[in-house]
């Protein structure tokens, strides 16, 4: 009889009453983990104190590593090892005070049998709530049950009532009364337009080019082909190494012509000489080459939209992708010819770009571009982080930000309102320019395509981008990331906590309309388009469908 070396059965420690385990998913970049660790320590102390008031003990599942100087789970492998120390049925807290890579902990969360609570700080300087929303969206995609909550200082009554409910019942109930399924739409020109464009997409199909999937561990940003193909969208899987190789073929003269065009349009750049900490002409030249290379590769493959991961991998080779991305999404942008010089690529058109290769935004940006173009509206779209917000003059005003890739038409003065700042060396070691500015006031349609229950869903809503006094704008910019573009946004009929409890992503997609009536018509057309594609449509907040 053969004797085989059988593995020992897996074992986990036993859970204890009134005890929750705590983990913190972190960044993959050591510099980011070290920078954010003091904030995480303070948050964990506040959480532990809040649970202690209820007679509960919070145990960290892994100690601080003296070699790294922090206690974040910083890789998927580390996450697997940490979960071996957690009782499979124990109440589990995932505490996030910073941006985190969801895939570090998703394997353990997928099979965990105890109640799961995700918790974030609500602060501008460290994007814990952004990380929380990304993680929540990943668990929603996986079909894992979880509860979620957030707080500015973890002492408010609302937060305390929430964790009391969780320790007693294993759940926290949130008000989601602002969300409703799409009703039957009455006949209208907007419904007819949306349906016609959906049928065209189903018949003719479209291709989105993805320069490497899974940016920064965003499992929620990957949509499987089995869900995309039935709505007429197919992927061209591209490598960032191909983009880098194409960049080498772009001449300095071609790149410099892009810069000259931007400067002639009024864009300015905060330049210096220190490559490690300042924006330099050399960094800009590489960004211009990326813009040209992205257009030429997109032309090679006949793409209808394109997304660049950048993080990770390309960040160690090239300055940031944001400048190229924002310009691609703008109708008015520097002309780029085919390699033989015979054609101007996407002449007079935006090429929809989905930042950080977020495929939920890819679907959204593609259909928005077609709808807004058909309606005679500016089709420029952008992906925003749901970054933070505070009350101002009696209403809650959100800070929407993204890492620099806002199309200039979203600024009141276009390119003249855009300033290039260097990206933060903590996250972008090779620098590169952002497109910094303040988004213009106006009516916007916001949306998010996400995966839940093995199917595609979309949340649609209306909001207003508003103006704030210059000093308040500067305060909010300094309280978040000063180098990035900023939008002051007010949702219609959606409170802060309703939005946080519902939103299935760290990102949302934004497009402008010239007035409220047109925004409602555009939203109606978009709802009709998605419904015709078979996507489940949810209306959020106050909407007035045409």
C-alpha positions in Angstrom: 0.0 0.0 0.0 1.4 3.4 -0.9 2.1 5.9 1.8 1.5 9.5 0.8 2.4 12.6 2.6 -1.0 14.0 3.4 -1.3 17.7 4.5 -2.3 18.3 8.1 -5.9 19.4 8.3 -6.3 23.2 8.5 -7.0 24.5 12.0 -8.1 27.9 13.2 -8.2 29.3 16.8 -11.6 29.2 18.5 -13.6 32.4 18.8 -14.3 34.0 22.2 -17.5 35.7 23.3 -17.7 39.5 23.0 -14.5 39.6 20.9 -14.0 40.9 17.4 -10.9 40.5 15.3 -9.5 43.5 13.4 -7.6 43.6 10.1 -6.5 46.5 7.9 -5.9 46.1 4.2 -3.1 48.4 3.0 -1.4 49.6 -0.1 1.2 47.6 -2.1 3.6 50.6 -2.1 5.7 50.6 1.1 6.0 54.4 1.0 2.2 54.7 1.1 1.8 52.3 4.0 4.4 54.1 6.1 2.8 57.5 5.4 -0.6 56.3 6.4 0.2 54.2 9.4 0.0 56.9 12.1 -3.6 57.8 10.9 -4.5 54.1 11.0 -3.1 53.7 14.5 -5.3 56.6 15.8 -8.4 55.1 14.1 -7.8 51.7 15.5 -7.5 53.2 19.0 -10.7 55.0 18.6 -12.5 51.9 17.4 -11.2 49.8 20.2 -12.4 52.4 22.7 -15.8 52.5 21.1 -16.2 48.7 21.3 -14.9 48.7 24.8 -17.8 50.9 25.9 -20.0 48.0 24.8 -18.0 45.5 26.8 -16.3 44.1 23.7 -12.6 43.3 23.1 -10.9 44.1 19.7 -8.0 41.9 18.8 -5.6 42.7 16.0 -5.2 39.7 13.8 -1.6 40.5 13.0 1.0 42.6 14.9 2.9 45.5 13.6 5.9 44.2 11.6 9.1 45.9 13.0 10.8 45.3 9.6 8.2 47.4 7.7 7.1 49.7 10.4 3.4 49.2 10.0 0.6 46.7 10.5 -1.2 46.8 7.1 -1.8 43.6 5.1 0.3 44.5 2.2 -0.1 41.6 -0.2 -2.5 38.8 -1.1 -0.1 36.2 0.2 0.1 38.1 3.5 -3.7 38.2 3.7 -3.9 34.4 3.3 -1.5 34.0 6.2 -3.2 36.5 8.5 -6.6 34.8 8.0 -5.1 31.6 9.4 -5.0 33.3 12.8 -8.7 34.4 12.7 -11.5 32.1 14.0 -13.6 31.3 10.9 -16.8 32.3 12.7 -15.5 35.3 14.7 -16.9 38.8 14.2 -14.4 40.6 11.9 -13.7 44.3 11.5 -12.0 45.6 8.4 -10.7 49.0 9.5 -9.7 51.4 6.7 -8.2 54.8 7.3 -6.3 54.9 4.0 -6.6 53.7 0.4 -6.3 49.9 0.3 -5.8 47.1 -2.2 -9.0 45.0 -1.9 -7.5 41.8 -3.3 -5.1 41.6 -0.3 -8.1 40.4 1.9 -10.8 39.3 -0.5 -9.8 35.6 -0.4 -10.2 35.5 3.4 -13.4 37.5 3.3 -14.9 35.2 0.7 -14.8 32.2 3.0 -15.2 33.9 6.4 -18.3 32.7 8.2 -18.7 35.3 10.9 -20.3 38.7 10.6 -18.1 41.2 8.7 -18.0 45.0 9.5 -16.1 47.5 7.3 -15.3 50.8 9.0 -13.7 53.9 7.6 -12.7 57.3 8.8 -14.5 60.2 7.2 -11.6 62.6 6.5 -10.1 64.4 3.6 -6.4 64.0 4.1 -6.5 60.1 4.1 -9.0 58.4 1.8 -10.3 55.7 4.1 -13.8 56.1 2.8 -12.5 55.7 -0.8 -10.9 52.4 0.2 -14.0 51.3 2.1 -16.3 51.9 -0.9 -13.9 49.9 -3.2 -13.8 47.0 -0.7 -17.6 47.0 -0.2 -18.0 46.9 -4.0 -15.7 43.9 -4.2 -17.7 42.0 -1.6 -20.9 42.9 -3.3 -19.5 41.5 -6.5 -18.5 38.3 -4.7 -21.9 38.0 -3.0 -20.4 38.2 0.5 -22.6 39.7 3.2 -21.2 42.6 5.2 -22.2 45.6 7.3 -20.5 49.0 6.9 -20.2 52.2 8.8 -18.0 55.4 9.0 -17.4 58.3 11.3 -15.4 61.5 11.6 -14.2 60.8 15.1 -16.0 57.6 16.2 -17.7 59.2 19.1 -21.0 60.4 17.5 -24.3 58.7 18.5 -25.1 57.5 15.0 -21.8 55.6 14.8 -22.2 54.2 18.3 -25.8 53.0 17.6 -24.5 51.3 14.5 -21.8 49.3 16.2 -24.2 48.4 19.0 -26.5 46.9 16.4 -23.7 45.0 14.9 -22.5 43.4 18.1 -26.0 42.5 19.1 -27.4 41.4 15.7 -24.5 41.1 13.3 -25.9 43.7 11.0 -26.4 47.5 10.6 -29.4 48.7 8.8 -29.0 51.9 6.7 -31.7 54.1 5.1 -31.8 53.2 1.3 -35.1 54.9 0.6 -33.5 57.1 -2.0 -33.0 54.1 -4.3 -35.8 52.8 -6.6 -35.9 50.5 -9.6 -36.6 52.1 -12.9 -40.3 52.3 -13.7 -41.7 51.8 -17.1 -40.6 54.9 -19.1 -43.3 56.7 -21.1 -42.8 57.3 -24.8 -40.5 60.2 -25.5 -37.7 61.2 -27.9 -35.2 60.4 -25.1 -36.5 56.9 -24.6 -36.4 56.3 -28.4 -32.8 57.6 -28.6 -31.6 55.5 -25.7 -33.2 52.4 -27.2 -31.9 53.1 -30.7 -28.3 53.5 -29.4 -28.6 50.3 -27.4 -29.8 48.4 -30.4 -26.9 49.8 -32.4 -24.5 48.7 -29.8 -25.9 45.2 -29.7 -25.9 44.9 -33.4 -22.5 46.5 -34.3 -20.7 45.8 -31.0 -17.9 47.9 -29.5 -14.3 47.2 -28.2 -12.8 48.6 -25.1 -9.0 48.4 -24.9 -7.6 47.6 -21.4 -3.9 48.2 -20.8 -3.8 45.6 -18.0 -6.7 44.9 -15.6 -7.0 45.1 -11.9 -5.5 48.4 -11.1 -4.5 48.8 -7.4 -6.4 45.6 -6.4 -9.8 46.9 -7.6 -11.6 43.6 -8.1 -14.8 45.6 -8.4 -13.4 47.3 -11.5 -13.1 44.1 -13.5 -16.2 43.0 -15.4 -16.1 39.5 -16.9 -16.6 39.0 -20.6 -19.7 36.9 -19.8 -21.4 40.0 -18.6 -19.9 42.5 -21.1 -20.5 40.5 -24.3 -24.3 40.3 -24.0 -24.5 44.1 -24.0 -22.4 44.3 -27.1 -19.0 45.2 -25.5 -15.8 43.2 -26.0 -12.4 43.6 -24.5 -9.1 44.0 -26.3 -6.6 43.0 -23.7 -3.4 45.0 -24.1 -0.2 45.2 -22.2 1.2 48.3 -20.6 4.6 47.1 -21.9 3.2 47.6 -25.4 2.2 51.1 -24.5 5.7 51.8 -23.2 7.3 50.3 -26.3 5.1 52.5 -28.5 6.1 55.6 -26.5 9.7 54.9 -27.5 8.8 55.3 -31.2 7.3 58.8 -30.7 9.8 61.5 -31.6 10.7 64.4 -29.3 9.4 66.8 -32.0 5.9 65.1 -32.0 5.8 65.2 -28.2 6.9 68.8 -28.0 4.2 69.8 -30.4 1.6 68.5 -28.0 3.0 70.7 -25.2 3.1 73.7 -27.5 -0.6 73.2 -28.3 -1.5 73.0 -24.6 0.4 76.1 -23.8 -1.1 78.0 -26.7 -4.5 77.0 -25.3 -3.6 78.6 -22.0 -2.6 75.6 -19.9 0.3 76.3 -17.4 2.7 74.1 -15.6 4.4 74.4 -12.3 7.9 73.5 -13.4 11.1 72.8 -11.4 14.4 71.0 -11.8 14.4 68.3 -9.1 13.1 65.1 -10.8 12.4 63.5 -7.4 10.0 66.2 -6.1 9.2 68.7 -8.9 7.5 68.6 -12.3 10.0 68.9 -15.1 9.9 69.2 -18.9 11.3 65.7 -19.3 8.4 64.3 -17.4 5.9 66.2 -19.5 7.6 65.0 -22.7 7.0 61.4 -21.7 3.4 62.2 -20.9 2.9 63.7 -24.3 4.4 60.6 -25.9 2.0 58.4 -23.9 -0.9 60.5 -25.2 0.3 59.9 -28.8 1.0 56.2 -28.2 -2.4 55.6 -26.7 -4.1 57.1 -29.7 -2.1 55.1 -32.2 -2.5 51.8 -30.5 -6.2 52.5 -30.1 -6.3 53.2 -33.8 -4.5 49.9 -34.5 -7.2 47.9 -32.7 -10.2 50.0 -33.7 -11.0 50.7 -30.1 -14.2 52.6 -28.9 -12.7 53.4 -25.5 -9.4 52.8 -23.7 -8.2 52.4 -20.2 -4.7 52.5 -18.7 -3.9 50.8 -15.4 -0.7 52.7 -14.7 -0.6 51.5 -11.1 1.2 49.1 -10.8 4.1 48.5 -13.2 4.0 51.5 -15.5 4.6 53.8 -12.5 8.2 52.4 -12.3 8.8 53.2 -15.9 7.0 56.4 -16.8 5.5 59.6 -15.4 1.8 59.6 -14.6 -0.9 58.7 -17.1 -3.3 61.4 -15.9 -2.4 64.2 -18.3 -2.9 61.9 -21.3 -6.1 60.5 -19.9 -7.8 63.8 -19.3 -6.9 65.2 -22.7 -8.2 62.0 -24.4 -11.6 62.6 -22.9 -11.8 66.1 -24.2 -13.2 66.9 -27.7 -10.9 69.9 -28.1 -7.4 68.3 -27.8 -4.0 68.3 -29.5 -4.2 66.6 -32.9 -2.4 63.3 -33.4 -1.8 61.7 -36.8 -1.5 58.1 -37.8 2.1 56.9 -38.1 2.1 57.7 -41.8 0.8 61.2 -41.2 -2.2 60.6 -43.5 -5.0 60.8 -40.9 -5.8 62.8 -37.8 -6.9 60.2 -35.2 -10.4 60.8 -33.8 -10.4 64.3 -35.4 -12.8 66.5 -33.4 -13.8 63.7 -31.1 -13.1 62.6 -27.6 -11.7 59.0 -27.2 -13.4 57.8 -24.0 -10.8 56.9 -21.5 -11.6 55.0 -18.3 -9.1 56.0 -15.6 -7.3 53.2 -13.6 -8.8 50.7 -16.1 -12.1 50.7 -14.3 -14.4 48.7 -16.5 -17.6 49.9 -14.8 -16.6 53.3 -15.9 -15.6 52.0 -19.3 -19.2 50.8 -20.0 -20.6 54.1 -18.6 -18.2 56.4 -20.5 -18.8 54.6 -23.8 -22.6 54.9 -23.7 -22.4 58.4 -22.3 -20.2 59.5 -25.1 -22.6 58.2 -27.7 -25.7 59.6 -25.9 -24.3 63.0 -25.2 -22.9 63.3 -28.8 -26.3 62.4 -30.3 -28.0 65.0 -28.1 -25.5 67.7 -29.1 -23.9 67.9 -25.7 -20.3 68.0 -24.6 -19.5 64.2 -24.3 -16.5 64.7 -22.0 -16.8 62.4 -19.1 -14.6 61.8 -16.1 -14.2 59.3 -13.3 -14.2 60.8 -9.8 -13.2 59.4 -6.5 -15.9 59.9 -3.9 -13.3 61.5 -1.7 -14.9 63.4 1.2 -17.2 66.2 2.1 -18.5 68.6 4.7 -21.5 70.8 5.4 -21.3 74.3 3.9 -23.9 76.9 4.2 -26.6 74.4 5.2 -26.0 71.7 2.7 -23.6 68.8 2.4 -21.1 69.5 -0.3 -19.0 66.5 -1.5 -15.4 66.7 -2.7 -15.1 64.7 -5.9 -11.5 64.3 -7.0 -9.5 62.1 -9.2 -5.8 61.8 -9.6 -5.5 64.5 -12.3 -7.3 63.3 -15.3 -10.3 65.6 -15.6 -11.1 66.8 -19.1 -10.4 70.6 -19.4 -13.9 71.3 -20.7 -15.1 70.5 -17.2 -13.4 73.8 -16.0 -15.1 77.1 -16.6 -12.1 78.5 -18.6 -11.1 75.2 -20.3 -7.4 74.8 -20.7 -6.8 78.3 -19.4 -8.2 77.1 -16.1 -5.9 74.1 -16.0 -2.6 74.0 -14.2 -0.2 71.1 -14.2 1.1 70.1 -10.8 3.6 67.3 -10.1 2.1 64.1 -8.7 2.9 63.2 -5.1 6.2 61.2 -4.9 4.7 58.9 -2.3 2.5 57.4 -4.9 4.1 58.5 -8.2 7.9 58.1 -8.0 8.5 59.3 -11.5 6.2 62.3 -11.3 4.2 63.7 -14.1 1.6 66.5 -14.4 -1.9 66.5 -13.3 -4.7 68.6 -14.8 -5.5 70.7 -11.7 -8.5 73.0 -11.7 -11.9 73.7 -10.1 -14.8 72.1 -12.0 -17.3 74.6 -13.2 -20.8 75.0 -11.7 -23.6 73.3 -13.5 -25.9 70.3 -13.7 -24.4 66.8 -13.9 -25.6 63.3 -14.4 -23.7 60.8 -12.2 -23.7 57.0 -12.6 -22.1 53.8 -11.7 -22.1 50.4 -13.4 -21.4 47.6 -11.0 -21.7 43.8 -10.6 -24.0 42.3 -8.0 -25.7 38.9 -7.9 -23.8 37.8 -11.1 -25.4 40.6 -13.2 -24.8 44.1 -14.3 -26.5 47.0 -12.5 -26.3 50.7 -12.8 -27.2 53.5 -10.3 -28.2 56.8 -12.0 -28.7 60.1 -10.4 -28.6 63.9 -10.7 -26.4 66.3 -8.9 -25.2 69.9 -9.1 -21.6 71.0 -9.3 -21.5 74.3 -7.4 -19.2 77.2 -6.8 -17.7 77.8 -3.3 -15.7 80.9 -2.2 -12.1 80.7 -3.2 -10.9 80.4 0.4 -13.2 77.4 1.0 -12.1 75.7 -2.3 -8.5 76.1 -1.2 -9.2 74.8 2.3 -10.9 71.7 0.8 -8.1 71.2 -1.7 -5.4 71.4 1.0 -7.4 69.1 3.1 -7.4 66.4 0.4 -4.8 66.4 -2.4 -3.8 69.9 -3.6 -2.4 68.7 -6.9 -5.6 67.1 -8.1 -8.7 68.7 -9.8 -11.7 69.2 -7.5 -15.5 69.3 -8.0 -17.9 70.6 -5.4 -21.0 68.5 -5.7 -24.4 68.4 -4.1 -26.6 65.3 -4.7 -30.3 65.8 -5.3 -32.3 63.9 -2.6 -29.4 61.8 -1.4 -27.8 62.3 2.1 -24.2 61.6 2.9 -25.0 58.4 4.7 -27.5 57.2 2.2 -24.9 57.5 -0.5 -22.1 55.9 1.5 -24.4 53.0 2.4 -25.5 52.3 -1.1 -22.6 53.1 -3.5 -21.0 50.0 -5.0 -17.6 51.6 -6.0 -14.9 54.0 -5.0 -15.6 55.8 -8.4 -18.5 57.4 -10.1 -18.8 58.7 -13.7 -19.8 62.4 -14.3 -21.0 64.3 -17.4 -22.3 67.8 -17.6 -25.6 69.1 -19.1 -26.3 72.8 -19.9 -29.3 73.0 -17.6 -31.5 70.9 -15.3 -34.2 70.1 -17.9 -31.5 68.8 -20.3 -29.9 66.8 -17.6 -33.2 65.1 -16.8 -33.6 64.3 -20.5 -30.1 62.9 -20.7 -30.7 60.8 -17.6 -34.0 59.4 -19.2 -32.2 58.5 -22.4 -29.4 56.8 -20.4 -31.9 54.9 -18.3 -33.7 53.7 -21.5 -30.4 52.7 -23.1 -29.3 50.6 -20.1 -32.7 49.0 -19.7 -32.7 48.1 -23.4 -29.3 46.4 -22.9 -30.8 44.3 -20.1 -28.9 46.1 -17.3 -30.8 46.5 -14.1 -31.4 50.3 -13.6 -31.7 52.0 -10.2 -32.7 55.6 -9.9 -31.1 57.4 -6.9 -32.5 60.5 -5.3 -34.6 63.1 -7.1 -35.0 62.6 -10.8 -37.6 64.0 -13.2 -37.6 61.7 -16.2 -38.8 63.1 -19.5 
